[in-house]
Amino acid sequence: QVQLVESGGGLVQTGESLRLSCAVSGGVYSLISMGWYRQAPGRERELVARIRDNPTYADFVKGRFTISRDNAKNAAYLQMNNLKPEDTATYYCKIQRGWPNSDEVWGQGTQVTVSS
């Protein structure tokens, strides 16, 4: 049974940094991509960054956030710098598995709160 565990969220002030981690365990034979999404209260979940061979970013985080992955550890990271109050949300890790699963799996999320 595959499990995703996010960590690293917390309460910070505007301009500070956080590093989120997503650890994947169990049931991973082929990991195609890993991504970070976020959802603020009353808003839809949105893509923040995703990495397959190369990273892609939402416009609102370009230049501030960096996604990386460690294939040996089946882990993904999101370095978030210069955080803003509008970055406040629950951040979710999502993986795309290849054969034999061919599915997407979400983590439980980690809360990021940025105070002004």
N, C-alpha and C positions, 0 to 999 in steps of 0.2 A: 504494500500500500504506500503510494507516494505521499510525502508530507513536505509542505513548505512552511518554514518558520521565518518570519520577518522579525528583525530587531533593530534597535538604534534610534527609534523615535523618541520624542520628548518635547519639552517646553524650552524654547530659546527666545532670544530677543532679535529684533530686526538687525540684519547684517551678520548674524552669527551663522555657524555651520553645523551640519549634522551629517553622519554617514550611516545610511541604512544598509542592512545586510539581509540577504535571502538565502537560507540554507535549504537545499533540497536533499531529501533522503528517501531511499526505497523506491523501487519500481521505475528506475530511470535507465533505459537502455540506449535511447537516442534523444538527446536534448537539442532541439532545433533552435529555439530562441528563448530569451528571458527578457522580461520587461517589468517596468514599474508603472503603475497607474495610481491615480488618486481620486478621491471623492470627498467633496466638501458637503456639509449639510445643505439639503435642498437642491443639490446640483447632481448632474450625471457623472458617472465615472469617466475619467478621461486619461488618455495616454500621456505619460510624462516622458518616458524614454524606453527604448527597446534595443536589444543587441542580438544580432545573429552573427554574421561575419563582421559587420560594421555597425556602429551605433547610429540610431536616429533619435531626434529630440523634438519635443513640442516647441513651438516658437517661444513660448513664455518662459522656458528654462534654458534656452541656448546661451552659452557663455557663463552660466551659473552652476549648472548641474553636470555631473559626469557619471555615466554608467560604465560599469566594467563587469567582467565575468571571469571566474576561475574554473575552467573546464575540469581540472583535476579534482576539484572539491565540489563540483556541481553547485556553485554559489554565484550570486550576483550581488553587486554593490551599487549604491547610488550616493555619490558624494554631492552634497547640497551646500553650496556656498552662497553668501549674500542673501540669506533667506528674508522673505518679505511676509507681511501678515496675510497676503492673499495666497501664500503657499500652505496655509493652514488647512489640513485635510487628513483623512486616513489614507495611508499609502499601502498599496497592495502589490505584491509580487505575482506575476503570472508566468508560467512556463508553457511552451509548446513542445509536446513530446512527439517524436517520430515513431516509426514502426517499432514494436507491434501495437502501441497504444493509439497513436495518431489522435491526440486530444489536447485540450488545454486545461491546466490546473491552476487554481487560485490559492493564494495564502489567505490567512485570516486578517491581515492588515496590521499596521502599526501607526499610532497617532502621532502626527507632527503638529505642534502648535507654535506659532510665531507671534509674539506679542510686540506691540508697537511702542 
